[in-house]
Amino acid sequence: MEIKPFLKWAGGKTQILSQIDENLPNDLKEGKIKKYIEPFVGAGAVLFYLLQKYKFKDVVINDNNEDLCLCYKIIKNDVDGLIDELLSLKNEFIKLSDKKRREFYYNVRDEFNKNKNKDDSDEVKRVAQFIFLNKTCYNGLYRVNKKGEFNVPYGRYKNPKIFNEENLKNVSKLLKNVKILCGDFEIVDEYVDDKSFVYFDPPYKPLNKTSYFTAYTKYKFNDSDQIRLAEFYKKLDKRGAKLMLSNSYNVEFFENLYNGFNIKKVVAKRMINCKGTGRSNIYELLILNYYL
């Protein structure tokens, strides 16, 4: 069974995995790279793809979204307990009328936000709520306000696929030897060496004002962060690590930031749009510090 992301995620890389695969460094394909590091793991599409295809001695993942990091930790350490909680939520939700489902959704959302940052909160229950909200909210979006509260409205799906038990158990096995960090992307610095492959998938620089979406946490990822990330990329390049970074098709901006590196255009499909007709093919960039 192919192991897939257990969440819907804006900017997820499932749709360009084949193009990422085509641009992986030769050292990885030849088994010379022993460590994989992902500073913005998100829903984990690239992580799961690589862990199924290649063998690494060390794997380090990170994200700035605390609830997402907790999600990975609980799936790694207590997947059976999580499945029990998810099953309870699913069974209670599915039997309700649409009106009652809507009420149920907002009750779960309120409890989820109320217990944020509480030391005595049930972590397994919180992760189950996180996954439930992700799969039943509008457009599968994860968005928070300035207080860090999840604020996406109800999605009104007829038969939402809240979780796949077999997939979650397989994800748990994949994560067995994965080190899970939570913080700013520079937290991975100490783990990167010349035998590492690092894949960066930061919040994208918006193509225009209407496409602006970086609200995965209450901290916005702006141009100054993009510049700071580019400096970090150059620092790791000097260390000898193989690097790949994806971002939006803001060619002039990124050509200036990553001057001298291998910048390639790839085709992706816009997955987050209020209208189905708005989900068209768009260009994205892959920035490599190596040539194939």
C-alpha positions in Angstrom: 0.0 0.0 0.0 1.3 3.4 -1.0 1.6 5.6 2.1 0.0 9.0 1.6 -0.5 12.3 3.6 -3.1 12.0 6.3 -4.1 15.7 6.0 -5.3 18.1 3.3 -2.8 20.9 3.1 -2.6 24.1 1.1 0.5 23.9 -1.0 0.9 20.1 -0.6 3.4 18.6 -3.0 1.5 15.4 -4.1 0.8 17.0 -7.4 4.4 17.6 -8.3 6.1 14.5 -6.7 7.0 13.2 -10.2 8.8 16.4 -11.0 10.5 16.5 -7.6 11.7 12.9 -8.2 13.1 13.8 -11.6 15.2 16.5 -9.9 16.5 14.6 -6.9 20.4 14.7 -6.6 22.3 11.9 -8.1 24.1 11.3 -4.8 20.7 10.4 -3.3 19.9 7.9 -6.1 23.4 6.4 -5.7 23.0 5.9 -2.0 25.7 8.4 -1.0 23.3 10.6 1.0 22.6 9.2 4.5 20.4 12.0 6.0 17.1 13.6 5.0 16.0 16.9 6.5 12.8 18.8 5.9 12.4 22.1 7.8 8.8 22.8 6.6 7.3 19.3 6.6 3.6 20.3 6.2 1.5 17.3 5.3 4.6 15.2 4.5 4.0 14.3 0.9 7.7 14.5 0.0 8.7 12.9 3.3 6.5 9.8 2.8 7.5 9.5 -0.8 11.3 9.5 -0.1 11.1 7.3 3.0 9.3 4.6 0.9 11.9 4.8 -1.9 15.2 5.4 -0.2 17.0 4.3 3.0 18.4 7.0 5.3 20.4 6.6 8.5 18.9 9.8 9.9 15.7 11.7 9.2 14.8 15.1 10.8 11.5 16.9 10.2 10.3 20.3 11.5 7.5 22.7 11.3 6.5 25.9 13.0 2.9 24.7 13.4 2.7 23.3 17.0 -0.5 21.3 16.4 1.0 19.8 13.2 4.1 18.8 15.1 2.0 17.2 17.9 0.1 15.3 15.2 3.3 13.7 13.9 4.4 12.8 17.4 1.1 11.2 18.4 0.9 9.2 15.2 4.5 8.0 15.8 4.0 7.1 19.5 0.3 6.3 20.0 -1.4 5.6 16.7 -3.8 3.1 18.2 -5.1 5.6 20.8 -5.5 8.2 18.0 -7.5 5.8 15.8 -9.8 5.1 18.8 -10.4 8.8 19.2 -10.9 9.4 15.5 -13.4 6.5 15.3 -15.4 7.9 18.1 -15.6 11.3 16.4 -16.4 9.8 13.0 -19.2 7.6 14.3 -20.8 10.4 16.2 -20.5 12.8 13.3 -21.7 10.5 10.4 -25.0 9.6 12.0 -26.1 13.3 12.3 -28.2 15.4 10.0 -26.5 18.1 8.1 -27.7 20.7 10.5 -26.5 18.7 13.5 -23.2 18.0 11.8 -22.7 21.7 11.4 -23.3 22.2 15.2 -21.0 19.3 16.0 -18.2 20.7 13.9 -18.4 24.1 15.6 -18.5 22.5 19.0 -15.3 20.5 18.2 -13.7 23.7 16.8 -14.6 25.7 20.0 -13.2 23.0 22.2 -10.0 22.7 20.1 -9.4 26.4 20.4 -10.3 26.6 24.1 -7.7 23.9 25.0 -4.9 25.4 22.9 -1.7 25.8 25.0 -3.3 24.1 28.0 -0.7 21.9 29.7 -3.3 19.4 31.0 -5.1 18.9 27.7 -5.5 15.4 26.3 -2.9 15.4 23.4 -4.4 12.3 21.7 -7.8 13.8 21.7 -6.5 17.2 20.5 -4.7 15.5 17.5 -8.0 13.6 16.7 -9.8 16.9 16.7 -7.1 18.5 14.5 -7.5 15.7 11.9 -11.3 15.8 12.1 -11.4 19.6 11.6 -9.0 19.4 8.7 -11.2 16.8 6.9 -14.5 18.4 7.5 -13.8 22.1 7.3 -14.3 24.3 4.2 -12.0 23.3 1.3 -9.8 21.2 3.6 -8.0 24.5 4.6 -5.9 25.0 7.7 -5.9 28.7 8.8 -5.6 30.5 12.1 -6.2 34.0 13.2 -3.8 36.4 15.0 -4.5 34.6 18.3 -3.6 31.3 16.8 -7.2 30.0 16.8 -8.4 27.7 14.0 -11.1 29.7 12.2 -12.1 27.8 9.0 -15.9 27.4 8.6 -17.7 24.1 8.2 -17.3 22.4 4.8 -20.6 20.5 4.3 -19.2 17.3 2.7 -21.7 14.5 2.3 -19.3 11.7 3.0 -16.0 13.1 4.3 -13.1 10.6 4.5 -11.9 11.6 8.0 -9.1 9.0 8.3 -7.7 5.8 6.8 -6.7 3.4 9.6 -4.3 1.4 7.5 -2.6 4.5 6.2 -2.2 6.0 9.7 -0.6 2.8 11.0 1.8 2.7 8.0 2.7 6.4 8.6 3.4 5.5 12.3 5.9 2.8 11.1 7.6 5.2 8.7 8.0 7.7 11.5 9.6 5.2 13.9 13.1 6.5 13.6 12.3 10.1 12.5 13.3 13.0 14.8 10.5 15.5 15.1 11.3 19.1 15.9 9.0 22.1 16.2 10.1 25.7 15.6 11.7 28.1 13.1 13.3 26.5 10.1 16.8 27.4 11.3 16.4 24.9 14.2 17.6 22.1 11.8 21.0 23.8 11.4 22.9 21.5 13.8 21.7 18.4 11.9 22.9 19.3 8.4 26.2 18.0 7.1 27.8 17.2 3.7 25.9 13.8 3.5 22.5 15.5 3.9 19.7 16.2 1.4 17.5 19.1 2.6 14.1 19.9 1.0 12.6 23.3 1.8 8.9 23.9 1.2 8.3 27.2 2.9 5.0 29.2 2.8 5.0 30.5 -0.8 5.5 34.1 -1.7 2.1 35.1 -3.1 1.7 35.7 -6.8 -0.7 38.5 -6.1 -2.8 40.0 -3.3 -5.7 37.7 -3.8 -3.5 34.6 -3.6 -1.9 35.6 -0.3 -2.0 32.6 2.0 0.6 31.9 4.7 -1.7 31.6 7.7 -0.5 28.1 8.8 0.4 29.7 12.1 -0.3 33.1 13.7 3.2 34.2 12.5 3.2 35.4 8.9 6.0 34.3 6.6 6.9 37.5 4.7 9.6 38.7 2.3 12.1 39.3 5.2 11.6 35.6 6.1 12.2 34.6 2.4 15.4 36.6 2.5 16.5 35.0 5.8 15.7 31.6 4.3 17.9 32.3 1.3 20.8 33.2 3.5 20.3 30.0 5.4 20.2 28.1 2.1 23.5 29.6 1.1 25.0 28.7 4.5 24.0 25.0 4.1 25.3 25.1 0.5 28.8 26.0 1.7 28.6 23.1 4.1 28.3 20.7 1.2 24.6 19.6 1.7 22.4 18.9 -1.3 19.5 21.3 -1.3 16.1 21.6 -3.1 13.7 24.5 -2.4 10.2 25.0 -3.9 8.4 28.3 -4.2 6.0 30.3 -6.3 6.7 31.6 -9.8 8.0 35.0 -8.7 10.9 34.7 -11.1 12.6 38.1 -10.6 12.4 38.0 -6.8 13.9 34.5 -6.5 16.4 34.9 -9.3 17.8 37.8 -7.2 17.7 35.9 -4.0 19.2 32.7 -5.4 21.5 34.1 -8.1 24.0 31.4 -9.2 21.8 28.4 -8.3 19.9 26.1 -10.6 16.4 27.5 -10.9 13.9 25.3 -12.7 10.2 25.8 -13.7 7.7 23.1 -12.9 3.9 22.8 -13.5 1.6 22.4 -10.5 -2.2 22.4 -10.0 -3.7 25.1 -7.8 -5.6 23.0 -5.1 -7.0 25.8 -2.9 -9.6 27.9 -4.6 -13.2 28.7 -3.7 -14.3 27.8 -7.2 -13.5 24.5 -8.9 -12.8 26.4 -12.2 -10.0 28.3 -10.4 -8.0 25.1 -9.8 -5.9 25.5 -12.9 -2.4 24.5 -13.7 0.2 27.1 -12.6 4.0 27.3 -12.6 6.2 26.9 -9.6 10.0 27.0 -9.1 12.4 24.4 -7.9 15.8 25.9 -6.7 18.7 23.4 -6.6 22.3 23.8 -5.5 23.4 21.1 -7.9 23.0 20.1 -11.6 21.9 16.7 -12.7 
